[in-house]
Amino acid sequence: MQRITTLLLQLTIWVSAVRAFYPFVPEDLCDPGEKCSSFTVKLVKGTSKVSKKVSNYYVSKPNPPTAPNSAGVYQNGPDYSYFVQAEIGSEKEPFYMLIDTGAPNTWVMSAECPSPACRLHSNFNPSTSTTFKADNKKFHIAYGTGEVAGTLGSDTITVAGLSVGMAFGVATSAHDDFKHFAFDGILGLAMGESITGNFLRSLKSNNLVEKLMFAVTLNRDSDGVNDGQITFGGVDKSKFTGEISYSSVPSPQKEKGEWTILIDGVGFNGKSAGINSTLAAIDTGTSFIFAPPDDVAALFKLVPGATPYENSIYVEYKVPCNTHPITMTFAGVTYQIPTKDWLAGSGEKCLSRIYGLKGASSWLVGDVFLKNVYSVFDADNMRIGFATKVQPPKPTTTAVDITVSVISTGLPDDGSSRPVMPGTSEASEMTAPAEITATPTEQPVQASAHRLGSSLFALAACALAVIAVL
């Protein structure tokens, strides 16, 4: 009953708004000691070279970057979440920050945060930084069943060797869901309205990059080598082959600074599902793919042996594990999603990582797809480009042991495998000492870009965030 109640609280409200992630914990990270606070999705490990212990976070360390203005992308895996190391303050304290193209707000956990989640992470202590400037405003971001709150301030943030002074949130409270993830905060890379500064715009305004753009390649854990990288101000030509094919962000989404483009087609085994001119939010902070149920049904009609499982909120599919890749077409170019990315499990039947969400009118395309392409986010021209990703050589992936303990969490009551549906969220900025509130905003379903899951597999289905400045 508690699980059903939680799901109902997380019913998605699709709005044209700023987006923020909603965390969930995969089933394999749940231990019998404590109940998971949110729903789970079963994860089946590939050939991960990164060891995992219940008592520690382990992070896949990336290879050194191969281009200027670039940083390696760490992974909490296999393929759970993708983040960079940022340095904050005069002491250049290092923090892991989630790469999130679906959210504009940037924040980090504070040393003054008493929440259990904060105690398990690296925390920023403003008092140790001589360059930190406190603001008299507070922030509050609600994520459906959880929230992050604190105060705003400004200081130097360095990523990829690029240092800018910008405003960000210093979280003095964080929901328990954050206990399960290795990152210490979020680096918002959406271009919409924000209660904090925008890292990419700050780079350009400080003449640190020529172009208002960044490019990302994400590694697949089973490939054995972490060559993930983010490049600011340009692209790394060693990471892709051929030409970059661009799709423009449509006008309504362009005005809101959303990374949303049109899908030209979706197919299976050479056959088209008849899906085209459909909006898709492209989100590095989302693990799966979510779409309107009718679109997903049309796709799985092409997959022999596909079986739907439906409830009042979403539809998931089980298919023969020995099936074929799925294809997605953008800007007239077709890209393959291999079965190792869109299926989870082994044996005769596997669970699809492409979900139909009732009430949805557009797609959310996350890391299931993005692991297969080189992605370019061009804010000067508000367009997204994809190119054929250079595959990494075979070798060794190392692990970084974060010296904090992970609180174990309990298995779901029925042991089922299902995604967490995103809930509404709000971010508000207020002048202290005013009381901060963030009541979920109920709005009708709309055909705007939306964020349904977040980069975290071990982490996130995502929640839409409505920004209010008071």
N, C-alpha and C positions, 0 to 999 in steps of 0.2 A: 504493500500500500504506500509506503514511504517513497519507493521508486516511482510509482505512478504519479504521486503528488508532485514530485520533483520535476518530472517530465512536463506535466501540465503547466508548471510555473515557467518552464523554459520554452513555451510555444513561441515560435518565431514571429516577429513583427517585421515585415519587409518594408523598410523605409529608405528614402533617399537621404542618407545621413552618413556621418562619420562612423567608422566601424571599429570595434575592438574585440579582442578574442575572448572566448569562453573556454576555460580549461576543463579537461576530463582526464581520467586515468585509465590506461589500458589494463586489460584484465591480468596480464602477466606481471604487472607491478603491484597487484593487490595481494596481500598476505592475510591469513585468517585473523591476525591480531586486531584489526580495526576496520570498520566499514568504510568503503569508498564513499565519498560524499556526493559523487555524481556517477552517471552511467559509464559503462565501459565498452570498449571494442576489443575483441580478441586480437592479439598480435601474434603472428607466427614468425619467429626469428629466421633470418636467412643465415648466410655463412659469416656472421659478424665476427670480426677479429677483436672486438672490444669486449673484455671480460666485464661481468656485472656482478656486484655483490649487493645484498640487501642493505648493508650498512653504509654504503657510499654511492654518490653519483659517479658515473664514469662517462667521460666525454671523449668522442672521437676527435683527435687533434688534426687539423688540416695541414697540408703541405704549405711551405712558404709561398706567398703570392708571387705571381709571375709577371706582374705589370705594376707601374707606378699607381699611387692612389688606390691601392687594393689591400684587402684584408682577407685572410683565410676564414672560411665559414666552418665553425665547429658544429658537431652534431651530437645530440643526446639520442641514442638510437637503440635499435635500428630504425632510422628514418622517423624519429619522433618529432624533433624540433631542430631548427637551424638558427644559429646565433653567432655574433661576432664578439670579440673582446674589445671593450671600450675602456678608456682611461678617463677618470673624472677628477677634477680638482687640482690644486697646486701640487699635491703629492702624487698625482697620476695613479690613483688607486685603480686596479683592474676589475672590471665587472663583465659578466656575460649578459649581452643584450639581444633579445629576440629580434630577428629581421622581420619586419611586419609591413608589407605593402598594403595591408587592409586597415591600418590604424595610423592616425596622424600624431597621436600623443606619445611623448617620451617620458619615462619615469624609471626610478631605481629605488630599491628598498633602503630604508634608513636605519642607522644604528640605534635610533630611538624607537624603533618599532618593536613592541613586545610580542607580536603575533608569533605563534609557533613556526609559521612559514618563513618569516624574516630571520628567525634564529638559526635556520638551517642554511642560510645563504650569506654571501658576502654583502656587507651593508656599507652604505656611504655615510660617513660622519662629517657633516658640514663644519663642525668646529675644528677639524684638522686641516681644513683647506683655507688658506689665506685669501683666496680669490672668490670664495663663495659669497653671494649676496642674497640675503633672505628677502622674500616678498611678504606682503601682509595678506596674501590671499591663500585660501585653502582649495584643494581639489578633491573630487570624489567621483570615482568611476565605478558604476555598478554593473556586474556581469551576470545578470540572471539570478544565480543562487549565491554569488559571492561579490566581493567588492575590494577595491583598493582606494585608500584615502590618505591624505597627508597635506603637506604645504608645498607651495611653489617657491622656486628659487632659481638662481642662475649661476653658472660656473663654466669652466672650460671642459668640453667633452672632446676626446680624441679618438678617432676611429681611422684605421688605415694610415696612420701618421698625420692625419689632417685634424687640426685643432681649431675649434670655434667656441666662442662664448655664447651660450644660449640658455633659455629658460627650460626647466624640466620639473617634473614632480618628484618630491622626496616622500616616499610612502611610509607613513607611520603606522599603518595597519594594512594587513593583507589577508585574504581568505585562505583557509587551510588547503584549498586545492593547489596553491602554489608550492606546497611542501614537496610535491611529486616531480617538480621540474628543475632542471639544472640552472636555468637562467635567472639572473638577479633583477632584471627589468626589461623594458621594451623600448626598442628604437623605432619610433613611428616613421614610416616612409611614404605614407599616403600624403597627398598634396592638399587635402581639404582643410577646413577651419579647425584650429587646434587651440587648446587651452595652454599648450606649451610652445616652445620654439620648434622650428622645422629644420632638421639637420641638413638636408640637401640644400634648402634655400640659404641657410647660413654659410655653407661652403661657397656658394656662388656670390653672395653679397660681400664676402671677405676675399674675393678674387683667388680662391684656392683651387677652383676648377673653372675650366672654360665653358663647359656645357652643364646645363641643369638636367643631369641624367645619371643613371647608375645601371650596372649590368650584373647579373647574378647567374652563377652556375651552382647547382646543388648536387652533392654526391649521393650515390646509392650505397648504403652500408654493405650490401653483399658484393659490391665491386672490389672491396678490399683496400682501396686507396682513397683517402679523403682529399680530393682535389677541389673541394668547394671553395668558391671565391666570390667576393663582391668588389666591384670596381666603380669608383665615383668619378664622374666627369667625362667618361668615355667608355670604351670597350677594350677587352683584351683579345686580340686577334688570334692568340695561341689557343684559345678555349673553344673556338668554333670553326667550322668549315663552310665554304660557300657564302652566300649573301644573307643579310638580315632582312627578313620580310616583315614589314610594319603594318599594323592596323591602327587606325586613328580612334581615339576615344570619342564616342558620340557626344554631341553638344550638351545635353542635360547633365551627363556624368562629368564632362570636361569642366563645366562651371562649378561642380562640387569637388573637383580635384580627386575624382575616384579613378582607380586603375581598372577600367572596364572597357571591353571591346566586344565586337560581334563575332560569333562562331559562324563559319561558313559551312560546316558540315561535321557530322559524327557518323562513324561507320564501323562495320565489323566484317572481316574476311572478304573485303572487296565490295561489300554491299552497303548502300547508304540507308541511314535511319530516317531520312527526310527532315533532318533538323538543320535549319539554316537561318541566318539573320537574327540569331538569338543572342541576347546580352549575356556576357560572362565576366564576372569579376575575377581578375588574375591575382592570386594571393599567396605569397611566400609563407604566410602565417597560417596556412590551412593544409592539413595532411591529405584530405580526401577530395572527392568531387561530389557535389550536391546539385540536383537539378529538378525541374518540374517532373512529377510522376509520369505524365503522359509522354514526355521526351524519353525518360528512362525506359518506360515500357516499350516504346517504339524501337529503342536500341536492343533491348533484350529479346525482342521477337526474332531478331537475327541470330541469336546465340542458341544453338541446339542444346536442349536439356536444361535451360534456365528455369528456375523455380522462384516465384516471388513469395515473400513473406511480408504481410502487411499489418499495420496497426492504424490507429486513428491519426498518426502524425507522419509516418514515413513508410517507405517500401524498400526492403532490401532483397537482394537476389543471391541465390546459390547456383553455381554453374559447375559443369565438369572441369576439373582442374587442368585437364590436358586440352584446353581450348586455345583460341587464337588471340593476337593482339587486338586492341581497339584503336581506332584512328580518330584524330581530331584535326579539322582543317581551319586554318586562320590565314587571312590574306591570300587565299588561293593555294596555300602550301599545306600538304597533309603530313602529319607527324604520327608516329606509332607510340602507343602505350603498351609495353610488353606485359604478358600475364604476370610476371613477377612483381609488377607495380600495381596492377588493378585487381589482383586477387590475393586473398590471404588464406592460408591453410594448406593442407596436403591431403592426399588420398583421392577419393572419387569426386567429392564435391568441395568446392572452395567458396568463400564468401567474397562477393564483389565489394570493392571500395568505392563504387559509384552508387549513390543513394538517391532515391526519389523522395523529395520532401513536399508534403501536401501544403498547398497555399503558395508555393514558390512559382515565380513567373520568369525567372532567369537562372543562369548557372553560376556556380562558384567553383572555380578551377584551381586546385591546390597542388601540392607537391607530387601527388600521383602522376600528374602530367609534367610538372616543371622539372623533375629529375631527368627528363629526356631531352631537354632543349637548353640552349643558351638564351637567356631572357634579358631584354633591354627595356628599361623604363625611361622614356624620353619626355621629361616635363617641359622642355622648351617648346615642343610641338604637340604635347599631350598625345602620345602614341606609345604602343607597346610593340616590340619586335621580337621575333624568334628566329633562331638559326640552329643548324645541326650541331649538336654538342660533340666536342672531341672526347672520345672515351678514354678514361684514365689507364695508365699502364697497370699491370698486376703487381703488387708488393705489399708492403706492410703498413698497417694502420696502427698507430699508437694510441694509448689511452691516457687521459689526464684524470688523476684521482682527486676529486674535490673533497677536502677534508671536512665534510659535514655528514651527519647521519640522515638517512631517509627514514621517515616514520612509515612503518609498514601499514598497509590498508587492507581491509577485508574484501572478500569476494562478493559479488552481487548475490542477492538471495536466490535467484533461480539459475545462476551460472550462465545466463544468456549472453549472446554477443550482439551488441547493438550500439549505434552511434549516439552521442549526446547531441540533442538538438539545441541550437543556440537560443538564448533568451534575450530579452531586451536589455539594454544597458544605457546609462546616462553618464555623461561627464559634466561636472559643474564647477564653476570657479566663483568664489565668493570672497568678499572682504571680511577678514577676521574682525570681531569674533562671532560673526553671524553663524547661525546654525546651518549645517549643510544637509540637504535632502536630495534624494534622487529616486523618485517614484517611477517605475517603468511606464513608458508612454504607450498607450494602446492606439494603434493606427491601422487603417485597412491595408490589405495586401496591395503592393504596387509593383510595377514592372521595372523597378530600379535595380542597380547592382546591390548585392547584399552579400554579407559574409556569413557563412554558415558553419564554419568550423575553423579551428585555428591550428596553426602550425603545429601543433603539438599533437601528436598522435598520442604521445604520452601526454599529450597536452591538449589539444584544443579543438573544440568545436567552437565557433566564435559567435560573438554577440554583436548586434548592431549597437552603435553608441550614438546617442543624440547629445550634441554639445549645447550647453546653455551658459551664457556669460551673464552673471547677475551683478 
